[in-house]
Amino acid sequence: MKPIIIYTDGGCRGNPGPGGWAYIINTETIEKSRSGGDTYTTNNKMELTAVIRSLEAILQDIDLSTRKIELHTDSQYVKNGISTWIKNWVRNGWMTAAKKPVKNKELWIELKEVSDKLDVTWKWVKGHAGDPLNEACDQMVNQEMSKIQ
C-alpha cells in the first residue's frame, strides 16, 4: 500500500500577527483538507499547528492510522525540530543547546505525542516553488488570514 501523503503549511501576516494553518491529506481514494487561524500568533506556531492537526486527523481514522505517512512541510523549523532537535530538547529538559527554554514547547510536546503514535517520514519541500499541494495549502493559509484581518 502506498504511503499517505500529507502537505502542511502555516503563516502569519506580521510575526506575530493574524495567522493561518492548513493541511491536505491524500490517499489512493480520498483527499481531505482543513484549515484554521488565530488572531494573534507566530509563523512557527501556525506551522506546528498544521502538522499536529493533520496527524490528529489520521489518528481519528483507524484505517489510516496504521499506514506509513509522508509528511511534506516547507518549514525547516518543523522538519528539523521533530526529526533531529527534539531528541536533545527532551534529554536536556526542554532546553536548547544555548541553555534557553525551547520556544513553543507546548506545541512540540503535542507534536511529539501524536507523531510517536504514527509511522511518519518527514519531508521538506521548498515553499512557493510550484509544488501543487504546497501551493494549495498556502492558498488556504492566506484565505484564513484574510478572514481574520
Buried (B, 14 or more C-beta within 10 A) or exposed (E): EEBBBBBBBBBBBEEBBBBBBBBBBBBEEEEBBBBBBBEEBBBBBBBBBBBBBBBEBBEEBEEBBEBEBBBBBBBEBBBEBBBEBBEEBEEEEEBEEEEEEBEBEEBBBBBBEBBEEBEBEBBBBEBEEEBEBBBBBBEBBBEBBEEBE
